[in-house]
């Protein structure tokens, strides 16, 4: 079984610098920390974190990784703008791990979660929201649309 956790970055500043350089706000740091605590309660052992190259995604990923003791953290530039569902699957597969957290952006993260879930759900991510999906396969190459089972979520 494989587990993919898709998470939107936490609350970020919205002014003054380029989009890719936007940092988390104070409330964004707190929200990322709360999301990390909720991920810990989900019962999943995250083995790797992959995030987009945007500062806000990197900061969110690092907060979660630090709180959960995850050392395998990497950036993937494909996840910054226009990522496809396949890009998320490939990013997870590139880690060689079975339980992977991806931190990226709307609208792609929401549409990919909806595409991967077997349930007919329209997922909308607020900052630091996430879904945990299990896939009944042993290779990321076998993950396909509508094959994921929702096992946990933070959606509010």
Order of alpha helices (4+ residues) and beta strands (2+ residues): beta-alpha-beta-alpha-beta-alpha-beta-alpha-beta-beta
